[in-house]
């Protein structure tokens, strides 16, 4: 019972400390924290999209090279065209 009381007192102290911190103006408001989290999430999304774009650029470069090679083969086997 004493240990549980100690845990509850510790948790209450933490909550009161956080509340006092926010009320004092020293801590960032909740909406700023949420915006910062959203920024981090969006920055990660941008990184992911850039990686996807780089992969597609590589695929496109490879497809263009294959297309040039096939066109060159067609032109050498069909010189009349």
Number of C-alpha atoms within 10 A of each C-alpha: 6 7 8 9 10 11 12 12 12 12 12 12 12 12 12 12 12 13 12 13 13 14 11 9 9 9 14 10 11 10 9 11 12 11 11 12 12 12 12 12 12 12 12 12 12 12 12 12 12 12 12 12 12 12 12 12 12 12 12 12 12 12 12 12 12 12 12 12 12 12 12 12 11 12 12 11 10 9 7 6 7
